[in-house]
């Protein structure tokens, strides 16, 4: 893929985001939504921003940890810029643009992409499992409907099943051997073996537990940020509201992740609005205002920071904006 192609996709995703915002504002009645936004208590904004930044920091810690696991460590300043540069890439279809940070690692220390690309997969799976843990804990407190839990459990079981299956070396080796005999794609078998070795290391049980635990803390911060957003809009606080906020954020993020829509645009926003309306019995205008505010702090702000980091990384690595990026290593690179 080409960097300029990624830029084009980002522009389309931003346009989609604008359309989603417009649709939400129309749904909640523009005047009513505007009134609630005007009433937002901005004294809560620094706390919300700190919680969002804490989420980013904990996820960066996991990224650094994973780089060490696959023996591709970087100085933390360079690694932080590369990590942040991936945030705009969540707006690419299926978040495939996040593989760009793997390419930046290769340009920084020569680590083959086939060994570091599984980090992106491990991040997605452990984040998904963390959201399931948060949602399940909330369900135990608020006792919401069973069908929703079963749906979440099905998604989580698939993620956990893949992680555990990757540790079954005998079966994976058989699969790689079969791949080797396939026409055309069989020549990529060395890269697949390298990728599998990294996957095997990343999903060791102790590492899986550690990464999911970090995810519970990081995504829990986003839930608390939503709770503070509701307080800033005049919603009475309390344990019940806090638990629902954490539940709403976790479920909405999980829905966005499995939707493969760039940035979860629409999927996350509609889930946030719908769940808050249902579980907190709030008017549409108020829930839309809360959704727009929390998405600004947890999505659009990070995208803005990430764009700055992306420019800095491109300059530091002297990468031309028209450069074609091959996502698969050549056999010699592996």
VEXLUMMI-360208 format. One record per residue (C-alpha): residue in one letter; x, y, z negated. Coordinates in steps of 0.5 Angstrom, whole numbers, padded with zeros to 4 digits, always signed. Example, Ala and Ser with C-alpha at 12.3 -4.5 7.8 and 13.67 -1.06 7.14 Angstrom:
<recs>
A+0025-0009-0016/S+0027-0002-0014/
</recs>
This chain:
<recs>
X+0000+0000+0000/X+0002+0007+0001/X+0002+0013-0005/X-0002+0017+0000/X-0007+0012+0001/X-0008+0012-0007/X-0008+0019-0007/X-0014+0018-0002/X-0018+0013-0006/X-0017+0018-0012/X-0020+0023-0009/X-0026+0019-0007/X-0026+0017-0014/X-0026+0024-0017/X-0032+0025-0012/X-0036+0019-0015/X-0035+0022-0022/X-0038+0028-0020/X-0044+0025-0017/X-0044+0021-0024/X-0044+0027-0028/X-0049+0030-0024/X-0054+0024-0024/X-0053+0024-0031/X-0055+0031-0032/X-0061+0031-0028/X-0063+0025-0032/X-0062+0028-0038/X-0065+0035-0036/X-0060+0040-0034/X-0062+0045-0039/X-0063+0040-0045/X-0056+0037-0043/X-0053+0044-0043/X-0056+0046-0049/X-0053+0041-0053/X-0047+0042-0050/X-0047+0049-0052/X-0049+0047-0059/X-0043+0042-0060/X-0038+0044-0066/X-0031+0044-0063/X-0028+0044-0070/X-0029+0036-0069/X-0025+0037-0062/X-0018+0036-0065/X-0020+0030-0069/X-0023+0027-0063/X-0017+0028-0059/X-0012+0025-0064/X-0016+0019-0064/X-0016+0019-0056/X-0008+0020-0057/X-0008+0014-0062/X-0011+0010-0057/X-0006+0011-0052/X+0000+0011-0057/X-0002+0004-0059/X-0003+0001-0052/X+0004+0004-0050/X+0006+0000-0056/X+0003-0006-0053/X+0006-0004-0046/X+0013-0003-0049/X+0013-0010-0053/X+0011-0014-0047/X+0017-0011-0043/X+0021-0014-0048/X+0018-0020-0047/X+0019-0021-0040/X+0026-0018-0041/X+0025-0011-0037/X+0026-0006-0043/X+0026+0001-0041/X+0028+0007-0045/X+0022+0010-0049/X+0022+0016-0045/X+0022+0013-0038/X+0017+0008-0040/X+0012+0013-0043/X+0012+0017-0037/X+0011+0011-0033/X+0006+0008-0038/X+0002+0015-0037/X+0003+0015-0030/X-0002+0009-0029/X-0008+0013-0032/X-0010+0016-0026/X-0010+0009-0023/X-0016+0007-0027/X-0020+0011-0022/X-0017+0006-0016/X-0022+0000-0014/X-0021-0006-0019/X-0015-0001-0022/X-0011-0005-0017/X-0007+0002-0017/X-0004+0000-0024/X+0001-0004-0021/X+0004+0002-0019/X+0007+0003-0026/X+0010-0004-0024/X+0013-0002-0018/X+0016+0004-0022/X+0019-0001-0027/X+0023-0004-0021/X+0025+0002-0019/X+0028+0004-0026/X+0031-0002-0028/X+0031-0007-0022/X+0026-0012-0025/X+0022-0016-0020/X+0015-0014-0020/X+0013-0022-0020/X+0016-0022-0027/X+0013-0015-0029/X+0006-0015-0026/X+0003-0021-0031/X+0003-0015-0036/X-0002-0011-0033/X-0007-0018-0033/X-0005-0019-0040/X-0007-0012-0042/X-0013-0013-0039/X-0015-0019-0042/X-0013-0017-0049/X-0016-0011-0049/X-0023-0015-0046/X-0022-0019-0052/X-0021-0014-0057/X-0027-0010-0055/X-0031-0017-0056/X-0028-0017-0063/X-0031-0010-0064/X-0037-0011-0061/X-0038-0018-0065/X-0036-0015-0072/X-0042-0009-0070/X-0047-0014-0068/X-0046-0018-0075/X-0047-0011-0079/X-0053-0008-0075/X-0056-0015-0072/X-0057-0013-0065/X-0061-0018-0060/X-0058-0025-0059/X-0058-0025-0051/X-0053-0019-0051/X-0048-0023-0055/X-0048-0029-0051/X-0047-0025-0045/X-0041-0022-0048/X-0039-0028-0051/X-0039-0031-0044/X-0034-0026-0041/X-0030-0027-0047/X-0029-0034-0046/X-0027-0033-0039/X-0022-0029-0041/X-0019-0033-0047/X-0020-0039-0043/X-0015-0036-0038/X-0010-0034-0043/X-0010-0041-0046/X-0010-0045-0039/X-0004-0041-0037/X+0000-0045-0043/X-0002-0051-0040/X+0005-0052-0036/X+0003-0059-0033/X-0003-0057-0030/X+0000-0050-0028/X+0006-0054-0025/X+0002-0058-0021/X-0002-0052-0018/X+0004-0049-0016/X+0007-0055-0013/X+0000-0056-0009/X+0001-0048-0007/X+0008-0050-0004/X+0005-0054+0001/X+0000-0049+0004/X+0001-0046+0011/X+0003-0038+0011/X+0002-0037+0003/X+0007-0043+0001/X+0013-0038+0002/X+0011-0034-0004/X+0011-0040-0008/X+0018-0037-0012/X+0015-0031-0013/X+0009-0035-0016/X+0013-0039-0021/X+0017-0032-0023/X+0010-0029-0025/X+0008-0036-0028/X+0014-0036-0033/X+0012-0029-0035/X+0005-0030-0036/X+0007-0037-0040/X+0011-0032-0045/X+0006-0027-0045/X+0000-0031-0047/X+0004-0035-0053/X-0001-0035-0059/X+0003-0031-0063/X+0003-0025-0058/X-0004-0026-0056/X-0006-0025-0063/X-0001-0019-0064/X-0004-0016-0057/X-0011-0017-0059/X-0010-0014-0066/X-0007-0008-0063/X-0013-0007-0058/X-0018-0008-0064/X-0014-0002-0067/X-0014+0002-0061/X-0021+0001-0058/X-0023+0002-0065/X-0021+0009-0065/X-0025+0011-0059/X-0031+0008-0063/X-0029+0013-0068/X-0028+0018-0063/X-0035+0017-0061/X-0038+0017-0068/X-0035+0024-0069/X-0038+0027-0062/X-0045+0025-0065/X-0043+0029-0071/X-0041+0035-0067/X-0048+0034-0064/X-0051+0035-0070/X-0053+0027-0071/X-0053+0025-0078/X-0047+0021-0080/X-0047+0014-0084/X-0044+0007-0084/X-0050+0005-0079/X-0049+0011-0074/X-0041+0009-0074/X-0042+0002-0073/X-0047+0003-0067/X-0042+0008-0064/X-0036+0003-0065/X-0041-0002-0062/X-0043+0002-0056/X-0036+0004-0054/X-0034-0003-0054/X-0039-0006-0050/X-0039+0000-0045/X-0032-0001-0044/X-0033-0008-0043/X-0038-0007-0038/X-0034-0002-0034/X-0028-0007-0034/X-0032-0013-0031/X-0035-0008-0026/X-0029-0007-0022/X-0032+0000-0021/X-0026+0005-0021/X-0025+0008-0028/X-0032+0004-0030/X-0035+0011-0027/X-0043+0010-0027/X-0042+0003-0031/X-0039+0006-0037/X-0043+0012-0037/X-0050+0009-0036/X-0048+0004-0042/X-0046+0009-0046/X-0053+0013-0045/X-0057+0007-0045/X-0054+0004-0051/X-0055+0010-0055/X-0062+0012-0053/X-0064+0005-0055/X-0060+0004-0062/X-0060+0011-0064/X-0067+0013-0062/X-0064+0019-0059/X-0067+0024-0053/X-0064+0023-0046/X-0061+0030-0046/X-0057+0029-0053/X-0054+0022-0051/X-0052+0025-0044/X-0049+0030-0047/X-0045+0026-0052/X-0043+0021-0046/X-0040+0027-0042/X-0036+0029-0048/X-0033+0023-0050/X-0032+0021-0043/X-0028+0028-0042/X-0023+0026-0048/X-0023+0019-0046/X-0022+0019-0039/X-0021+0025-0035/X-0017+0028-0040/X-0012+0022-0040/X-0013+0022-0032/X-0010+0030-0032/X-0004+0028-0037/X-0003+0022-0032/X-0002+0026-0026/X+0003+0030-0029/X+0007+0024-0031/X+0006+0021-0024/X+0009+0028-0021/X+0015+0027-0026/X+0016+0020-0025/X+0016+0021-0017/X+0021+0026-0018/X+0026+0023-0023/X+0026+0016-0018/X+0026+0021-0012/X+0020+0017-0009/X+0017+0020-0002/X+0010+0021-0003/X+0009+0017+0004/X+0013+0011+0002/X+0010+0004+0003/X+0010+0000-0003/X+0010-0008-0002/X+0007-0011-0008/X+0010-0018-0007/X+0018-0019-0008/X+0022-0021-0003/X+0025-0028-0004/X+0032-0025-0005/X+0029-0020-0011/X+0026-0026-0015/
</recs>
